[in-house]
Every structure is written in structure tokens, then in C-alpha cells.
Amino acid sequence: MRDLLNEVPGEIMQYPCEIAVKAMGRADSDFETIVVEIVRRHAPDLGEGSVSSKPSSKGNYLAVTVRVNAVSRAQMDALYHELSAHEAVAMAL
């Protein structure tokens, strides 16, 4: 049975669901920590193995992927807003 409480007309996503949040930034020693701290503020239930990182071909940038259990669009909008606003984050997807 579908959860009708979480359905919004015209909404592409149906919550709750798992979403991969990606952030790219300079490959500084604390970039991954910054991303995880921001994500954890909005999705505190991160599990073991939720975070992966991949350096760019020259090692100057780092792509961090965090798999979150999203419960609402408002939660994800707030997460992306904070992530995108951080000076260390060049791009968030």
C-alpha cells in the first residue's frame, strides 16, 4: 500500500527514499568532513558505508557522495541549500 501522506501532486520523488547527494570541491584534507557534517545536520541517521569519495584525475578536486534516507522534499531542499552555500563546495548535485 502506498503512503498517500507523502505524495504531492506533480512531485517526481516519492518519500521516503534513498538519495545520493554529491558535492565537489577542492581536495583539501577536510572537504569530506565538511560535506558529511552538513549532510548529517539534515539526515542524522547516516549508516555505515554511506559516504564515498573520488578524487579528480589530477587530484585537485574531490567528489563526495553521501547516500541519505530522505523523508521529504523540504529536508532535501534545506540540505542542498546549506551545502551549496558553503564556500568549500564548488557544486552540489
N, C-alpha and C positions, 0 to 999 in steps of 0.2 A: 504494500500500500504506500503510495507516495505521500510525503509530508506536505500538505497543502499550505501550511503556515509559512513555509519558506519559499513558496512560489510567488514571483512577482511578474505580472504581465509584461511581456517584452524583454524579460531578463534572459540572457543566454545561459548563465550558470544556474545550477540548482544547488542550494546549500543544504546541509554541509557537504563539502567535497574537499579533495586534496588538490592543492595548487602549488606549482613550483614557482617560487619567487626568485628572480635573478637580478643581481646587481653587479655592475662592472665599475672598477676604479683602479687607481694606481696600486701597484703591488707592494704597498708598504706593509710592514710587519703586523700592523694592527687592523688592516682593512677587513679581513674576515670577522674579527671580533666585533668591529663596529656594526657590520651588517647583521650579525647574529643578535647583538644586543637590541637593535632596533626591531627586528622581527619578533624577538621574544617578548617585547613590550605589548605587542598586538596579538601574539599567538604563543602564550606561555607554555603550552603543552608540547613543545618540540621533543620528538623522540630521538633515541639513539640512531645515528646514521641519517639524520635529516639534512645534514649540511655536507655539501661537496664543493670543491674549488678546482679551477683550472686556470693556469697561467697562460698569457698570450704567447705567441711563438717566440717573441724576443724577451719575454719575462718582465716587461714593463707594466703590464696590466694583469688584473686578476678578476675572473668571473666567479662569483659565489652564488650557488644555487641552494635555496632552503625550501624544503618541502613542508608545507603547513596544512593543517586541517582548518580550512576556512569555514566559518559559521555564518557569515553574512557579507553582503557587498559593502556595507558601511565599515566593517572590520578591515576589509581589503583596501578600500579607498583610503582609510586612515593610515594603514601600513605603507602603501605606495606614496602617499603624500609625505610622510616623515622620511622615508628612505630617499625619495627624490630631492628633498630639501637639504639633505646633509651634504656638506662641502666635499666630503671624500668620495661621494657616489657620482660617477660620471653619467651613468644610465641605469635605470631600473625597468625591468620587464616583468 
